[in-house]
Amino acid sequence: MTTTAQSPSQPNHFPTLEAIRYGLPNICGWEADITAVVNHSDRLFQPLSYLNLDQTTAGFACALHMHQPTIPAGENGALISNLQYMFEHPHQGDNHNAEPFAWCYKRMGEFIPELVANGCHPRIMLDYSGNLLWGLQQIGRNDILDTLKNITCNPQYWVNVEWLGTMWSHAVIPSTPIRDIKLHIQAWQHHFAAIFGKDALARVKGFSPPEMHLPNHPDTLYEYIKSLKECGYKWLMVQEHSVERLDGSPLHHDDKYIPNRLIARNSQGETVSIIALIKTQGSDTKLVAQMQPYHEANGRGLQKLGEYMVPSCVTQIADGENGGVMMNEYPRDFIPLWSQIKNNGRGTPGVVGLNGTEYLEVLEAAGVQPEDYPTCQAIQQHRIWEKVDSITPEAVENAIAHLQETDPQFHIDGASWTNHLSWVKGYENVLEPMNQLSADFHRKYDPLVKQDPTTTRQPDYQQALLYNLLLQTSCFRYWGQGMWTDYAREIYHRGQQLVN
């Protein structure tokens, strides 16, 4: 590993990506170039943090999740952002919040420079869906994008702001067709690089799954983690109740505040792992808005990891714009805190703000190895493995089928921060067309891409991919039957016209 935080070296042939191609978001076409950019092991943030680990008692890491779906509700059914629809229909429901939402998407670009100028050391992780980034481009909100570019591309703020990758169209992974998982991950990387540049993309090493949804079917989880690793990701944020220890027991309480190693094993017996930072349970927006992770970190301290005593870290994520608490109270509590703790870990013992990759790099610099982290797996997988003597696809499916028949509490829908609702049950009218469009997309294009990888640069491929990914947006199920499932049906029909 390097010991400086210089931007990772990139291939000289890397293209300058246009943010919009053929009138659509740039979500494909340079897969090999993107892969070359993101696959490196450079230490990015720790050299810039100037933390004294001996003076750091604990840390807290907060992320903001931002999303607006793309819907066929513009003029003549054009694809537009739901944010645009809110602006154009201000008297419907809560649409009067359109401009406050827009400010929420922008305000970190204002807060961070101000705090840094005042000698503070703020930290924030940002998770913006591809839909939202495209929507901001569609409505010409360069004021938002330019402030985000400043805190993303200006080296002065590299250590303060960490972007997290996500699924481009906010698809929940357990019910996403397996072959599309990597397409979503790569689409977001393309789009982000097209807006913020390849150097910024090279610094995106953490992944934030929509709805914190972690698949627990062995094959889906394996392909998900494998795709993340192939796309250069170092770590994944997971909800605490979506994972278990390898013996099926819940995580030990202290293990929630240090990195874990998430193990994925498929029905062929192959394994892959990735570092997981555990998001603890709670009322997310209120916790983050009122800086509760900081207050919780005040009650924690050092704990043993391998042969080392290291600071624990409280990890949380919340919608960055959703609800009155985030819109109104968050700035009140976020801004003053950083002045209060500006000397912590830098001359004064105490709790410090951290971002996810920075925390991992601080531990690595202290000598901690990934093998020192406790291990975990997706929830309910222990019950599958204890019924399998010899791992084969047939044995795994038989074990799953037996558990589903004999135990109504067992499922392979995965787990998320919205466990009160299912992303599968009752949504056959969305899932069946979604799976059909995906199958037809791959039937048409997989042979063409195999024969000529530059097929992904063609406008017909880009448009078909866009509709395939859009149909998988979680909002078409989250908001229930009616208008949102109608949107899904329209996207399906348009997608079918492209792939048949």
Residue pairs with C-beta under 8 A, 6 or more apart in sequence:
1 41
1 42
1 43
1 364
2 42
2 43
3 43
3 47
4 43
4 47
5 43
5 44
5 45
5 46
5 47
5 48
5 158
5 159
6 42
7 199
7 202
7 203
8 37
8 40
8 42
8 44
8 199
8 202
9 40
10 36
10 37
10 198
10 199
10 202
11 33
11 36
11 37
13 33
14 30
14 33
14 36
14 37
14 198
15 30
15 33
17 26
17 30
17 190
17 193
17 194
18 26
18 194
19 25
19 26
19 137
19 191
19 194
19 195
20 26
20 137
21 29
21 459
21 462
22 459
22 462
22 463
24 462
24 463
24 466
25 130
25 133
25 134
25 137
25 191
25 194
25 466
26 190
26 191
26 194
27 130
27 168
27 186
27 187
27 188
27 190
27 191
27 462
27 465
27 466
27 469
28 183
28 186
28 187
28 190
28 456
28 457
28 461
28 462
28 465
29 190
29 454
29 456
29 457
29 462
30 190
30 457
31 186
31 453
31 456
32 453
34 186
34 189
34 190
34 193
34 201
34 231
35 230
35 231
35 232
37 193
37 198
37 201
37 202
37 232
38 189
38 201
38 202
38 204
38 231
38 232
38 233
39 232
40 202
40 232
42 202
43 361
43 364
43 365
44 158
44 203
44 205
44 357
44 361
45 158
45 159
45 162
45 203
45 355
45 357
45 358
45 361
46 358
46 361
46 362
46 364
46 365
48 158
48 159
49 121
49 159
49 354
49 358
49 362
50 346
51 345
51 346
51 352
51 362
52 345
52 346
52 347
53 310
53 311
53 345
53 362
53 366
55 344
55 345
55 346
55 347
55 348
55 349
55 350
56 311
56 344
56 345
56 349
56 350
56 351
56 352
57 300
57 301
57 302
57 311
57 349
57 350
57 351
58 257
58 297
58 298
58 300
58 301
58 302
58 311
58 312
58 313
58 314
58 351
58 352
59 297
59 311
59 312
59 313
59 314
59 351
59 352
59 353
59 354
59 359
60 293
60 294
60 296
60 297
60 313
60 314
60 315
60 316
60 351
60 352
60 353
60 354
61 123
61 125
61 277
61 293
61 313
61 314
61 315
61 316
61 353
61 354
61 355
61 356
61 359
62 123
62 124
62 125
62 288
62 291
62 293
62 315
62 316
62 317
62 318
62 353
63 124
63 125
63 126
63 127
63 164
63 208
63 237
63 315
63 316
63 317
63 318
63 356
64 108
64 124
64 125
64 126
64 127
64 288
64 317
64 318
64 319
64 320
65 127
65 208
65 317
65 318
65 319
65 320
66 104
66 105
66 126
66 127
66 128
66 129
66 132
66 319
66 320
66 321
67 128
67 129
67 131
67 132
67 170
67 210
67 319
68 81
68 82
68 83
68 101
68 129
68 131
68 132
68 135
69 81
69 82
69 131
69 170
69 473
69 475
69 476
70 79
70 80
70 81
70 82
70 131
70 134
70 135
70 169
70 470
70 473
71 79
71 80
71 81
71 82
71 85
71 487
72 78
72 79
72 487
72 490
72 491
72 494
73 80
73 82
73 85
73 487
74 80
74 84
74 85
77 490
79 470
80 135
80 138
81 131
81 132
81 134
81 135
81 136
81 138
81 139
82 135
82 475
83 98
83 101
83 102
83 132
83 135
83 136
83 139
84 135
84 138
84 139
85 95
86 95
86 97
86 98
86 101
87 95
87 98
87 99
87 139
89 95
90 96
90 98
97 327
100 321
100 327
101 321
101 327
102 141
102 144
104 320
104 321
104 326
104 327
105 128
105 132
105 136
105 141
105 144
105 148
105 320
105 321
106 141
106 143
106 144
106 147
106 148
107 331
108 124
108 126
108 147
108 148
108 151
108 161
109 144
109 146
109 147
109 148
109 150
109 151
110 147
111 122
111 331
111 334
111 335
112 122
112 124
112 151
112 157
112 160
112 161
113 150
113 151
113 157
114 335
115 122
115 160
115 335
115 338
115 339
116 122
116 156
116 157
116 160
118 339
119 342
120 338
120 339
120 342
121 160
121 338
121 342
121 346
121 352
121 353
122 160
122 338
122 353
123 159
123 160
123 161
123 162
123 353
123 354
123 355
123 358
124 160
124 161
124 162
124 355
125 161
125 162
125 163
125 164
125 206
125 208
125 317
125 355
125 356
126 148
126 161
126 162
126 163
126 164
126 320
127 163
127 164
127 166
127 208
127 317
128 163
128 166
129 166
129 167
129 168
129 169
129 170
129 188
129 210
130 166
130 167
130 168
130 169
130 170
130 187
130 188
130 191
130 469
131 168
131 169
131 170
131 470
131 473
133 191
133 192
133 195
134 191
136 144
136 145
137 145
137 195
145 195
148 196
149 195
149 196
150 157
151 157
151 160
151 161
152 161
152 163
152 196
152 200
153 196
153 197
153 199
153 200
158 203
159 355
159 358
161 355
162 203
162 204
162 206
162 355
162 356
162 357
162 358
163 192
163 196
163 200
163 203
163 204
164 204
164 206
164 207
164 208
164 237
164 356
165 185
165 188
165 189
165 192
165 204
165 206
165 207
165 208
165 231
165 233
166 188
166 207
166 208
166 209
166 210
167 173
167 176
167 181
167 184
167 185
167 188
167 209
167 210
168 184
168 185
168 187
168 188
168 191
168 469
169 184
169 187
169 469
169 470
169 472
169 473
170 210
170 473
170 474
170 475
171 180
171 184
171 210
171 469
171 472
171 473
171 474
172 209
172 210
172 211
172 213
172 414
172 416
172 423
172 474
173 181
173 209
173 210
173 213
173 214
173 215
173 220
173 224
173 414
174 213
174 214
174 215
174 216
174 217
174 220
174 412
174 413
174 414
174 423
174 424
175 413
175 414
175 423
175 424
175 431
176 184
176 472
177 434
177 435
177 438
177 439
177 472
178 219
178 220
178 223
179 438
179 442
180 438
180 468
180 469
180 472
181 220
181 223
181 224
181 227
182 223
182 227
182 230
182 231
183 465
183 468
183 469
184 469
184 472
185 207
185 227
185 228
185 231
186 231
187 465
187 469
189 201
189 204
189 231
192 200
192 201
192 204
193 200
193 201
203 357
204 233
205 232
205 233
205 234
205 235
205 357
206 233
206 234
206 235
206 236
206 237
206 277
206 356
206 357
207 228
207 233
207 235
207 236
207 237
208 237
208 317
209 236
209 237
209 238
210 474
211 416
211 417
211 418
211 423
211 474
211 478
212 237
212 238
212 239
212 242
212 279
212 317
212 416
212 417
213 242
213 414
213 415
213 416
213 423
214 221
214 238
214 239
214 242
214 243
214 378
214 379
214 414
214 415
214 416
215 221
215 224
215 378
215 412
215 414
216 242
216 378
216 379
216 380
216 381
216 412
216 413
216 414
216 415
217 400
217 412
217 414
218 264
218 265
218 266
218 267
218 381
218 384
218 396
219 266
219 267
219 393
219 396
220 414
221 264
221 266
221 378
221 381
222 264
222 265
222 266
222 270
222 271
222 272
223 266
224 264
225 236
225 262
225 264
225 272
225 273
225 274
226 264
226 272
228 236
228 274
229 272
229 274
233 274
234 274
234 275
234 357
234 360
235 259
235 274
235 275
235 276
235 277
235 356
235 357
235 360
236 262
236 274
236 275
236 276
236 277
237 276
237 277
237 278
237 279
237 315
237 317
237 356
238 262
238 276
238 277
238 278
238 279
239 278
239 279
239 281
239 415
239 416
239 417
240 251
240 256
240 278
240 279
240 280
240 281
241 250
241 281
241 379
241 415
241 419
242 378
242 379
242 414
242 415
242 416
243 251
243 260
243 262
243 276
243 278
243 376
243 377
243 378
243 379
244 250
244 251
244 376
244 377
244 378
244 379
244 380
244 381
244 382
245 251
245 252
245 374
245 375
245 376
245 377
246 263
246 375
246 376
246 377
246 382
247 382
248 382
248 383
248 386
251 260
251 278
251 374
251 376
252 374
254 303
254 312
255 278
255 374
255 376
256 278
256 280
257 278
257 300
257 303
257 312
257 313
257 314
257 315
258 303
258 305
258 310
258 312
258 313
258 373
258 374
259 275
259 276
259 277
259 359
259 360
259 363
259 370
259 373
260 275
260 276
260 277
260 278
260 373
260 374
260 375
260 376
261 273
261 274
261 275
261 276
261 370
261 371
261 373
261 374
261 375
261 376
262 273
262 274
262 275
262 276
262 375
262 376
262 377
262 378
263 271
263 273
263 375
263 376
263 377
264 271
264 272
264 273
264 274
264 377
264 378
265 271
265 377
265 381
265 385
265 391
267 391
267 392
267 393
267 395
267 396
267 397
268 391
268 392
268 393
269 391
273 375
275 360
275 370
275 373
276 376
277 313
277 315
277 356
277 359
278 315
279 315
279 316
279 317
279 417
280 296
280 314
280 315
280 316
282 292
282 316
284 316
284 317
284 318
284 319
284 417
285 318
285 319
285 322
285 323
285 325
285 326
286 292
286 325
287 293
287 316
287 318
288 316
288 317
288 318
288 326
288 330
289 318
289 325
289 326
289 329
289 330
289 333
289 334
290 325
290 329
290 333
291 333
291 334
291 337
292 316
293 314
293 315
293 316
294 314
294 337
294 341
294 351
294 353
296 314
297 312
297 313
297 314
297 351
298 351
300 312
300 314
301 311
301 312
302 309
302 310
302 311
302 312
303 309
303 310
303 312
304 310
305 363
305 368
305 372
305 373
306 367
306 368
306 369
306 371
306 372
307 367
307 372
308 363
308 366
308 367
308 368
308 372
310 363
310 366
310 368
311 352
313 354
313 359
315 356
318 326
319 326
320 326
321 327
338 353
341 350
341 351
341 352
341 353
343 350
344 350
344 351
344 352
345 352
354 362
378 414
378 415
379 415
380 410
380 411
380 412
383 403
383 410
384 396
384 399
384 400
384 403
387 399
387 402
387 403
388 395
388 396
388 399
389 395
400 412
403 410
404 410
404 411
404 412
413 422
413 423
413 424
414 423
416 423
418 478
421 478
423 474
423 477
423 478
424 431
426 481
427 477
427 485
429 481
429 485
429 489
430 476
430 477
430 485
430 488
433 471
433 488
433 489
433 492
434 471
434 472
434 488
434 492
436 492
437 467
437 468
437 471
437 492
437 495
437 496
437 499
438 468
438 472
440 496
440 499
440 500
441 464
441 465
441 468
441 495
441 499
443 499
444 464
444 499
444 500
445 455
445 461
445 464
445 465
445 499
448 455
448 461
449 455
449 456
449 461
455 461
456 462
456 465
460 498
463 498
464 495
464 498
464 499
467 491
467 494
467 495
467 498
468 495
468 499
470 491
470 495
471 488
471 491
471 492
471 495
475 484
476 484
476 485
476 487
476 488
477 484
477 485
478 484
